[in-house]
Amino acid sequence: MEQTIKDNYLNGVFYFTNATDEDFKPLWNNVEYTFSAKTCKPIIILGESPENVQAIRKKWAYKLAQREFYKSKTYNEMKVMGNGLPPIPSDTLLQPWIDQCLSPLPVSEPISKVLPKQDIPLKASVAVDKNENLNEKFKDAPIQTIGQV
């Protein structure tokens, strides 16, 4: 049976989508969460109820929407019209960005590939006690040079 994208998100976990080209790093309880650009990640916050996680998710979506508004062409146009007064975004201007954060991107599987093994010849070293003199212990060892001097 083929699973739809929607089925993948019906597991009781809230997701946050960062559809922008820049990482988003909100704070909650002195913990920084990183949502990489163009990704959809689950939000797991220990000690928080599902209701609180949903409220936090919406708050972060609003903050991301504000960040994107202040970088937008609309903001610059409003700033010119207001004779230098900073424009205050309305909820209707922010709504498209908020909706983007709360609707998940398609679920995908990680891509992995097995790389060829490399054998690196290593020489055994000498075990040294913390009270031993390193100069005495390695006085007969050859001095290795790295590159040309």
Backbone as ProteinMPNN parsed JSONL, in Angstrom:
{"seq_chain_A": "MEQTIKDNYLNGVFYFTNATDEDFKPLWNNVEYTFSAKTCKPIIILGESPENVQAIRKKWAYKLAQREFYKSKTYNEMKVMGNGLPPIPSDTLLQPWIDQCLSPLPVSEPISKVLPKQDIPLKASVAVDKNENLNEKFKDAPIQTIGQV", "coords_chain_A": {"N_chain_A": [[0.836, -1.183, 0.0], [0.587, 2.163, -0.847], [1.964, 4.956, 0.744], [0.796, 8.195, 1.505], [2.044, 11.58, 1.476], [0.846, 13.005, 3.508], [0.166, 10.973, 5.331], [2.598, 10.383, 6.502], [2.946, 12.384, 8.343], [1.122, 12.024, 10.328], [1.789, 11.113, 12.904], [1.723, 12.067, 15.458], [3.658, 13.917, 16.074], [4.761, 17.262, 16.009], [5.658, 19.311, 13.268], [8.061, 21.591, 11.832], [8.519, 23.806, 9.237], [11.071, 25.218, 7.407], [11.117, 27.062, 4.835], [12.714, 28.918, 3.714], [15.766, 30.473, 2.416], [17.662, 30.595, 4.333], [19.101, 29.611, 7.448], [17.118, 29.088, 10.394], [17.051, 30.055, 13.722], [15.545, 29.744, 16.467], [14.947, 30.475, 19.992], [14.166, 28.661, 22.967], [13.424, 28.33, 26.308], [16.128, 28.826, 26.961], [17.44, 27.236, 25.122], [18.77, 26.746, 21.974], [17.316, 26.134, 18.902], [17.905, 24.747, 15.749], [16.791, 25.198, 12.542], [17.417, 24.149, 9.536], [17.875, 25.656, 6.287], [15.32, 25.259, 3.834], [14.162, 22.893, 4.874], [12.212, 20.429, 6.669], [11.463, 19.745, 9.893], [10.964, 17.678, 12.81], [9.495, 18.9, 15.841], [10.638, 18.548, 18.955], [10.335, 18.986, 22.235], [11.448, 18.556, 25.316], [9.618, 18.0, 28.294], [7.486, 19.62, 27.702], [4.033, 20.041, 27.049], [1.862, 18.687, 24.454], [0.117, 20.729, 23.653], [1.516, 23.044, 24.39], [3.8, 22.748, 22.774], [2.657, 23.046, 20.269], [1.83, 25.73, 20.47], [4.323, 26.97, 20.765], [5.448, 26.33, 18.316], [3.796, 27.814, 16.594], [4.45, 30.37, 17.471], [7.157, 30.503, 16.745], [6.836, 30.329, 13.989], [5.626, 32.77, 13.486], [7.714, 34.507, 14.229], [9.635, 33.813, 12.292], [8.255, 34.604, 10.022], [8.134, 37.37, 10.48], [10.882, 37.98, 10.31], [11.365, 37.404, 7.601], [9.628, 39.242, 6.436], [10.838, 41.718, 7.051], [13.005, 41.579, 5.411], [11.949, 41.816, 2.951], [10.736, 43.082, -0.251], [8.342, 44.441, -0.035], [8.466, 45.54, 2.54], [10.494, 47.476, 2.201], [9.243, 49.163, 0.347], [7.069, 50.058, 1.882], [8.446, 51.418, 3.844], [9.528, 53.595, 2.462], [7.166, 54.908, 1.743], [6.301, 55.68, 4.252], [7.895, 57.784, 4.985], [10.378, 57.211, 6.272], [9.552, 56.216, 8.719], [9.352, 53.245, 10.602], [7.728, 50.511, 9.139], [4.982, 48.606, 10.352], [4.256, 45.274, 10.305], [1.228, 43.785, 9.186], [-0.983, 41.141, 10.213], [-2.076, 39.929, 7.979], [-0.181, 40.361, 6.018], [1.897, 38.804, 6.954], [0.852, 36.259, 6.964], [1.195, 34.417, 4.678], [3.881, 33.516, 5.013], [3.745, 32.41, 7.565], [1.914, 30.313, 7.155], [3.478, 28.769, 5.454], [5.452, 27.832, 7.186], [4.02, 26.141, 8.832], [2.996, 24.154, 7.251], [4.003, 21.056, 6.147], [6.976, 20.065, 4.346], [7.59, 17.637, 1.715], [8.155, 14.34, 2.963], [11.257, 12.783, 3.135], [13.716, 10.27, 2.533], [16.913, 9.699, 4.035], [19.91, 9.856, 2.112], [22.376, 7.524, 1.565], [25.668, 6.274, 1.073], [28.055, 3.691, 0.688], [31.365, 4.152, 1.324], [34.627, 3.491, -0.086], [36.928, 1.539, 1.812], [39.769, 2.745, 3.554], [43.012, 1.839, 4.227], [45.109, 2.855, 6.658], [48.398, 2.971, 7.439], [49.565, 2.652, 10.649], [51.914, 3.294, 13.195], [52.788, 1.535, 16.125], [52.618, 2.986, 19.325], [54.371, 4.11, 22.238], [53.497, 3.263, 25.491], [52.992, 5.555, 28.09], [53.539, 6.406, 31.398], [52.056, 8.73, 33.723], [53.954, 9.766, 35.413], [56.387, 9.374, 34.217], [59.382, 10.399, 32.475], [59.229, 12.026, 29.486], [61.292, 12.679, 27.693], [63.317, 10.856, 28.33], [62.012, 8.452, 27.804], [61.564, 8.474, 25.031], [64.071, 8.812, 23.873], [65.567, 7.187, 22.119], [63.978, 7.003, 19.901], [63.31, 7.517, 16.407], [63.394, 10.733, 14.831], [60.686, 12.133, 13.267], [59.978, 13.78, 10.227], [57.827, 16.159, 8.787], [56.881, 16.851, 5.649], [58.877, 19.171, 3.68], [61.606, 21.068, 4.878]], "CA_chain_A": [[0.0, 0.0, 0.0], [1.386, 3.371, -0.982], [1.677, 5.98, 1.745], [0.825, 9.566, 1.013], [2.859, 12.479, 2.284], [0.072, 13.356, 4.695], [0.24, 9.861, 6.274], [3.87, 10.432, 7.204], [2.899, 13.401, 9.379], [0.076, 11.709, 11.294], [2.407, 10.282, 13.926], [1.653, 12.732, 16.752], [4.77, 14.85, 16.24], [4.588, 18.517, 15.281], [6.773, 19.621, 12.378], [8.276, 22.994, 11.498], [9.127, 23.913, 7.915], [11.799, 26.438, 7.068], [11.177, 27.056, 3.373], [13.552, 30.04, 3.278], [17.133, 30.143, 2.009], [18.541, 30.905, 5.455], [18.789, 28.855, 8.659], [16.317, 29.783, 11.399], [17.513, 29.583, 15.025], [14.791, 30.317, 17.582], [15.291, 30.051, 21.35], [13.094, 28.323, 23.89], [13.993, 27.898, 27.59], [17.581, 28.934, 26.86], [17.94, 26.233, 24.18], [18.655, 27.207, 20.587], [16.931, 25.095, 17.947], [18.302, 25.14, 14.402], [16.02, 24.659, 11.43], [18.192, 24.448, 8.334], [17.122, 26.185, 5.152], [14.626, 24.32, 2.94], [13.948, 21.604, 5.531], [11.055, 20.23, 7.539], [11.974, 18.938, 10.995], [10.049, 17.523, 13.94], [9.782, 19.706, 17.028], [10.564, 17.747, 20.166], [10.785, 19.793, 23.362], [11.218, 17.759, 26.518], [8.939, 18.664, 29.395], [6.386, 20.471, 27.228], [2.838, 19.317, 26.607], [1.589, 18.894, 23.029], [-0.501, 22.048, 23.456], [2.586, 24.04, 24.445], [4.643, 22.595, 21.582], [1.911, 23.657, 19.16], [1.895, 27.181, 20.658], [5.712, 27.358, 20.48], [5.59, 26.198, 16.856], [3.137, 28.971, 15.98], [5.236, 31.556, 17.83], [8.343, 30.486, 15.89], [6.393, 30.633, 12.624], [5.4, 34.218, 13.456], [9.038, 35.145, 14.243], [10.247, 33.611, 10.978], [7.509, 35.459, 9.092], [8.603, 38.741, 10.697], [12.232, 38.091, 9.756], [11.27, 37.449, 6.146], [8.968, 40.499, 6.058], [11.801, 42.813, 7.132], [13.946, 41.433, 4.296], [11.175, 41.788, 1.706], [10.543, 44.274, -1.071], [7.168, 45.123, 0.525], [8.937, 46.335, 3.677], [11.206, 48.65, 1.678], [8.248, 50.064, -0.249], [6.306, 50.67, 2.971], [9.345, 52.331, 4.543], [9.596, 54.811, 1.645], [5.867, 55.577, 1.843], [6.129, 56.208, 5.603], [8.91, 58.823, 5.229], [11.39, 56.753, 7.213], [8.981, 55.541, 9.88], [9.378, 51.797, 10.363], [6.403, 49.912, 8.96], [4.613, 47.495, 11.228], [3.538, 44.32, 9.45], [-0.074, 43.282, 9.633], [-1.058, 39.678, 10.18], [-2.38, 39.467, 6.616], [1.081, 40.344, 5.27], [2.733, 37.719, 7.473], [0.161, 34.975, 6.877], [1.789, 33.432, 3.756], [5.085, 32.923, 5.609], [3.314, 31.575, 8.697], [1.35, 29.089, 6.576], [4.585, 27.986, 4.913], [6.138, 27.181, 8.305], [3.173, 25.149, 9.48], [2.659, 23.062, 6.336], [5.25, 20.323, 5.973], [7.553, 19.685, 3.057], [7.519, 16.184, 1.542], [9.067, 13.525, 3.752], [12.208, 12.077, 2.287], [14.637, 9.377, 3.218], [18.306, 10.114, 3.86], [20.67, 9.148, 1.084], [23.669, 7.093, 2.082], [26.43, 5.38, 0.205], [29.209, 3.105, 1.35], [32.614, 4.61, 0.724], [35.671, 2.471, -0.012], [37.75, 1.595, 3.019], [41.162, 3.136, 3.377], [43.887, 1.331, 5.275], [46.155, 3.822, 6.978], [49.384, 2.293, 8.282], [49.921, 3.38, 11.863], [52.925, 2.629, 14.008], [52.422, 1.446, 17.531], [53.263, 3.995, 20.15], [54.842, 3.631, 23.528], [52.651, 3.689, 26.602], [53.755, 6.388, 29.019], [52.883, 6.687, 32.67], [52.043, 10.177, 33.938], [55.14, 10.159, 36.186], [57.606, 9.097, 33.455], [59.995, 11.498, 31.744], [59.047, 11.773, 28.054], [62.593, 12.761, 27.013], [64.002, 9.582, 28.553], [61.242, 7.371, 27.19], [61.652, 8.522, 23.568], [65.402, 9.259, 23.446], [66.059, 6.355, 21.018], [63.007, 7.002, 18.796], [63.727, 8.393, 15.301], [62.625, 11.965, 14.691], [59.975, 12.14, 11.989], [59.765, 15.112, 9.656], [56.625, 16.271, 7.974], [57.14, 17.754, 4.529], [60.246, 19.65, 3.525], [61.909, 22.265, 5.668]], "C_chain_A": [[0.881, 1.246, 0.0], [0.971, 4.398, 0.067], [1.712, 7.351, 1.101], [1.693, 10.401, 1.94], [2.143, 12.811, 3.582], [0.152, 12.251, 5.746], [1.522, 9.902, 7.097], [3.859, 11.426, 8.361], [1.813, 13.144, 10.418], [0.61, 10.803, 12.397], [2.432, 10.95, 15.293], [2.769, 13.716, 17.016], [4.475, 16.103, 15.427], [5.847, 18.804, 14.475], [6.849, 21.118, 12.133], [9.027, 23.035, 10.177], [9.804, 25.261, 7.769], [12.001, 26.411, 5.561], [12.05, 28.176, 2.83], [14.94, 29.544, 2.886], [18.14, 30.34, 3.137], [18.12, 30.079, 6.667], [17.995, 29.726, 9.63], [16.667, 29.189, 12.753], [16.741, 30.258, 16.156], [15.277, 29.766, 18.928], [14.029, 29.665, 22.108], [13.719, 27.74, 25.145], [15.514, 27.803, 27.531], [18.209, 27.824, 26.013], [17.712, 26.772, 22.774], [18.353, 26.009, 19.689], [17.298, 25.594, 16.556], [17.441, 24.412, 13.386], [16.741, 25.088, 10.162], [17.285, 24.924, 7.218], [16.534, 25.048, 4.325], [14.432, 22.939, 3.56], [12.664, 21.615, 6.35], [11.51, 19.284, 8.643], [10.927, 18.798, 12.092], [10.479, 18.42, 15.094], [9.564, 18.812, 18.237], [11.169, 18.582, 21.284], [10.421, 19.029, 24.626], [10.545, 18.6, 27.596], [7.802, 19.579, 28.978], [5.228, 19.598, 26.759], [2.636, 19.541, 25.107], [0.958, 20.257, 22.74], [0.554, 23.144, 23.457], [3.486, 23.966, 23.221], [3.959, 23.227, 20.375], [1.968, 25.183, 19.257], [3.295, 27.71, 20.346], [5.947, 27.348, 18.976], [4.975, 27.401, 16.148], [3.899, 30.262, 16.266], [6.483, 31.646, 16.95], [7.981, 30.821, 14.445], [6.185, 32.134, 12.469], [6.733, 34.965, 13.421], [9.738, 34.996, 12.891], [9.56, 34.483, 9.933], [7.937, 36.916, 9.243], [9.99, 38.946, 10.101], [12.184, 38.229, 8.239], [10.592, 38.728, 5.663], [9.978, 41.639, 6.033], [12.896, 42.711, 6.072], [13.256, 41.597, 2.943], [11.133, 43.142, 1.001], [9.369, 45.099, -0.536], [7.572, 46.023, 1.686], [9.618, 47.608, 3.189], [10.249, 49.653, 1.049], [7.446, 50.779, 0.833], [7.152, 51.691, 3.732], [9.46, 53.656, 3.797], [8.292, 55.596, 1.774], [5.667, 56.214, 3.215], [7.141, 57.267, 5.968], [9.897, 58.422, 6.324], [10.849, 56.098, 8.468], [8.956, 54.036, 9.615], [7.976, 51.228, 10.215], [6.194, 48.74, 9.911], [3.8, 46.516, 10.39], [2.192, 43.928, 10.043], [-0.066, 41.76, 9.525], [-1.345, 39.154, 8.779], [-1.129, 39.452, 5.749], [1.952, 39.161, 5.69], [2.145, 36.332, 7.226], [0.772, 33.987, 5.876], [3.036, 32.757, 4.325], [4.722, 32.006, 6.767], [2.76, 30.25, 8.182], [2.442, 28.173, 6.041], [5.293, 27.214, 6.023], [5.334, 26.028, 8.885], [2.73, 24.031, 8.553], [3.95, 22.357, 5.935], [5.666, 20.138, 4.52], [7.414, 18.174, 2.908], [8.559, 15.455, 2.395], [9.997, 12.802, 2.796], [13.117, 11.221, 3.153], [16.059, 9.895, 3.032], [18.994, 9.257, 2.807], [22.02, 8.778, 1.682], [24.356, 6.218, 1.053], [27.664, 4.914, 0.956], [30.457, 3.547, 0.599], [33.66, 3.514, 0.832], [36.523, 2.66, 1.243], [39.166, 2.002, 2.657], [41.959, 2.573, 4.543], [45.018, 2.328, 5.47], [47.152, 3.12, 7.892], [49.768, 3.186, 9.472], [50.962, 2.581, 12.621], [52.444, 2.608, 15.447], [53.213, 2.472, 18.319], [53.677, 3.369, 21.47], [53.899, 4.145, 24.606], [53.506, 4.429, 27.615], [52.917, 6.617, 30.262], [52.968, 8.184, 32.937], [53.273, 10.662, 34.711], [56.437, 9.95, 35.414], [58.084, 10.339, 32.717], [59.909, 11.176, 30.25], [60.372, 11.808, 27.299], [63.362, 11.454, 27.158], [63.312, 8.448, 27.8], [61.453, 7.314, 25.674], [63.035, 8.924, 23.056], [65.947, 8.454, 22.266], [65.122, 6.349, 19.815], [63.491, 7.935, 17.683], [62.81, 9.624, 15.214], [62.002, 11.976, 13.306], [59.809, 13.579, 11.52], [58.518, 15.072, 8.784], [56.913, 17.282, 6.884], [58.604, 18.149, 4.456], [60.434, 20.927, 4.318], [62.854, 23.15, 4.898]], "O_chain_A": [[1.824, 1.342, 0.786], [-0.214, 4.674, 0.252], [2.56, 7.63, 0.252], [2.032, 9.979, 3.046], [2.77, 12.888, 4.639], [0.203, 12.55, 6.939], [1.528, 9.498, 8.26], [4.683, 11.32, 9.269], [1.607, 13.972, 11.305], [-0.046, 9.834, 12.78], [3.095, 10.454, 16.203], [2.82, 14.303, 18.097], [3.999, 16.02, 14.295], [6.962, 18.57, 14.94], [5.846, 21.827, 12.213], [10.054, 22.374, 10.018], [9.193, 26.308, 7.978], [12.953, 25.805, 5.069], [12.123, 28.369, 1.616], [15.251, 28.359, 3.007], [19.348, 30.258, 2.909], [16.929, 29.868, 6.894], [18.177, 30.943, 9.682], [16.597, 27.974, 12.936], [17.219, 31.23, 16.742], [15.934, 28.727, 18.985], [12.966, 30.258, 21.921], [14.463, 26.762, 25.068], [16.107, 26.827, 27.991], [19.388, 27.511, 26.178], [16.61, 27.197, 22.427], [19.058, 25.0, 19.722], [17.027, 26.748, 16.222], [17.368, 23.183, 13.368], [16.681, 26.251, 9.765], [16.089, 24.637, 7.2], [17.167, 24.008, 4.139], [14.523, 21.928, 2.865], [12.114, 22.668, 6.674], [11.899, 18.149, 8.367], [10.1, 19.689, 12.285], [11.667, 18.668, 15.298], [8.445, 18.373, 18.507], [12.369, 18.854, 21.286], [9.248, 18.874, 24.963], [10.874, 19.773, 27.779], [7.211, 20.25, 29.825], [5.431, 18.548, 26.149], [3.185, 20.491, 24.549], [1.233, 20.866, 21.706], [0.506, 24.062, 22.639], [3.894, 24.997, 22.685], [4.612, 23.872, 19.554], [2.135, 25.86, 18.242], [3.44, 28.77, 19.736], [6.574, 28.257, 18.433], [5.563, 27.944, 15.212], [3.984, 31.142, 15.409], [6.831, 32.723, 16.465], [8.731, 31.514, 13.758], [6.529, 32.706, 11.435], [6.881, 35.938, 12.681], [10.361, 35.939, 12.403], [10.222, 35.038, 9.056], [8.088, 37.622, 8.246], [10.249, 39.965, 9.461], [12.878, 39.066, 7.661], [10.936, 39.247, 4.601], [9.981, 42.442, 5.1], [13.638, 43.67, 5.862], [13.909, 41.525, 1.903], [11.448, 44.183, 1.576], [9.407, 46.328, -0.584], [7.076, 47.143, 1.806], [9.351, 48.694, 3.703], [10.427, 50.861, 1.203], [7.174, 51.974, 0.716], [6.638, 52.704, 4.206], [9.486, 54.719, 4.418], [8.317, 56.82, 1.9], [4.932, 57.195, 3.331], [7.252, 57.628, 7.14], [10.208, 59.224, 7.204], [11.61, 55.482, 9.215], [8.581, 53.602, 8.526], [7.125, 51.443, 11.079], [7.12, 47.991, 10.221], [2.769, 46.885, 9.828], [2.053, 43.763, 11.255], [0.765, 41.178, 8.828], [-0.909, 38.058, 8.426], [-1.016, 38.628, 4.841], [2.663, 38.587, 4.866], [2.867, 35.337, 7.274], [0.864, 32.802, 6.197], [3.227, 31.555, 4.139], [5.323, 30.944, 6.934], [3.093, 29.188, 8.707], [2.348, 26.951, 6.156], [5.69, 26.066, 5.823], [5.902, 25.051, 9.374], [2.145, 23.05, 9.013], [4.882, 22.992, 5.441], [4.841, 20.065, 3.609], [7.143, 17.49, 3.896], [9.698, 15.904, 2.525], [9.566, 12.274, 1.771], [13.252, 11.443, 4.356], [16.379, 10.467, 1.99], [18.683, 8.077, 2.646], [22.717, 9.626, 2.239], [23.713, 5.519, 0.271], [28.24, 5.652, 1.755], [30.581, 3.338, -0.608], [33.594, 2.689, 1.743], [36.797, 3.781, 1.67], [39.685, 1.65, 1.598], [41.623, 2.802, 5.705], [45.785, 2.604, 4.548], [46.798, 2.716, 8.999], [50.229, 4.315, 9.305], [50.902, 1.353, 12.683], [51.785, 3.534, 15.92], [54.36, 2.775, 17.989], [53.35, 2.217, 21.755], [53.547, 5.324, 24.626], [54.604, 3.991, 27.958], [51.741, 6.975, 30.185], [53.871, 8.845, 32.423], [53.597, 11.849, 34.667], [57.501, 10.317, 35.912], [57.292, 11.218, 32.377], [60.454, 10.168, 29.8], [60.558, 11.041, 26.354], [63.991, 10.996, 26.204], [63.975, 7.585, 27.225], [61.513, 6.228, 25.098], [63.156, 9.34, 21.904], [66.724, 8.993, 21.477], [65.449, 5.739, 18.797], [64.017, 9.012, 17.961], [61.613, 9.548, 15.491], [62.697, 11.846, 12.298], [59.534, 14.478, 12.314], [58.215, 14.069, 8.137], [57.165, 18.452, 7.173], [59.46, 17.536, 5.093], [59.531, 21.757, 4.413], [63.239, 24.213, 5.384]]}, "name": "protein", "num_of_chains": 1, "seq": "MEQTIKDNYLNGVFYFTNATDEDFKPLWNNVEYTFSAKTCKPIIILGESPENVQAIRKKWAYKLAQREFYKSKTYNEMKVMGNGLPPIPSDTLLQPWIDQCLSPLPVSEPISKVLPKQDIPLKASVAVDKNENLNEKFKDAPIQTIGQV"}
